[in-house]
Amino acid sequence: MHIARTGRGLAASAATAALVAAGLATLSTAGATTAAPAGVPHTFAQPALAGHTLARDVASPLPIAQCQAKWHINCYTPLQYRTAYNLNALYKKGITGKGRTIVIVDSFGSPTVQHDLDVYSKQFGLPSTKVDVVKWGHVPTFDPKNSDMTGWAGETTLDVEMAHAVAPGARIVLVETAVAETEGTTGLPEMMSAEKSLIDHGVGDVISQSFGATEDTFPGFSKGDFSSIKKLRYAFEAAARKHVTVLASSGDGGATDQTADGKSYYKYRVNSWPSSDPLVTSIGGTQLHLNDKGERVKPDSVYNDFGAGGGGQSHVFTRPSFQNRVQNVVGTRRGTPDISMAAAVNGGAWTYSSYDPTATGWDVAGGTSEASPLFSGIVALADQAAGHRLGDINQALYTLEGRKGSGIVDVNDGTDNSYQGVKGYKAVGGYDMATGVGTLNALAFVPALAKASHG
């Protein structure tokens, strides 16, 4: 969710060289010739990033007080996030995500993603990394006047910079698909085929997906026929076989979500896929309350400002076994989210972009589009700590919830994810469908997750 399109850019630093894994080298840039299974749906999917612009022409990130004065929001740097999530002690131990690969999937991508990551990293004194780009199919030439393309470029920027902020040593593979995510076009099948191809070639330890489509918008849903969704699960099934962790943003519509036209919201509780898939870890959103040092001035609350953290019961999937211990909350259905990280716009993240020549500079971004790549960095750290891929982490999350020393931090301040007139769920003690099991203290959570996940 873009909020501030700001300013003029800084000069880019040189990209840090990174080795390209043999598996990536075997992939064809015309990869979309690998057909999706027959019968996949054509439905509307969109990035969780949705826009509201408050300011332009700020040359560099501002302190919190100036953000409050200009836009009445808090805005945070990756250095503040690192303090808030207790990451610095892990870095000192050499746990940076080194040797692990994060895969990010976005339509169209961004033509300036490497340059922008270099500028971002230099601004905050971080080492940069090479972004390996896989073009899935015939990705059209980027047009900065095309709102679909610029929307996805903003999503791409946020995804890459947030993943890197948490796991600076991890390799990033960006998959750019060729199809616009608009009503009536084929988008999800291309994304799933791209993911499966990388999985089959051994590329990637964790996949971050900052997109989704409301379950109700899939063909057949109104008749109780969920085959159109279930026929898209082949990438996640492949991930389970190859022990690849799959994440998805829970969405920015609170307990509701958007209708098929992408402009209005359902007037009742709904959920979205792929977040609702039991083979996926659903990443919800919180609001951080930090000072300039990155220290909490009060506990985290539910993200609910220019959007709200998605969460609730799936209407497609029944309760998976890993949620049996929270059946008093989720009932007989799959509940989302599973865990949450920063997503509020009031407390958004500084990012840098230059894909739009009319708005080059620093932005403040939020939404669960931010939370999923942040958590992908956490998984990369845990993969490194474990010495192997963790694979599906859902069982581990619910096993660790409530366990002393697990690093899971309950969010229980009573705030909720009600949105667009649809009553949501409150953040209460233990698991809830506002923030899942809660959020995390990385110093304790990363080793605990590494130990609890068997890969």
PyMOL commands that set and color helices and strands:
alter all, ss='L'
color gray80, all
select helices_A, chain A and resi 22-25+31-33+64-71+78-84+88-92+113-123+147-166+188-200+215-217+221-223+227-230+234-241+321-330+368-386+394-400+442-452
alter helices_A, ss='H'
color red, helices_A
select strands_A, chain A and resi 2-5+46-47+75-76+101-107+131-136+171-177+206-209+211-214+245-249+272-273+281-287+301-302+312-318+333-336+339-342+348-353+361-365+408-409+439-440
alter strands_A, ss='S'
color yellow, strands_A
deselect
rebuild
show_as cartoon
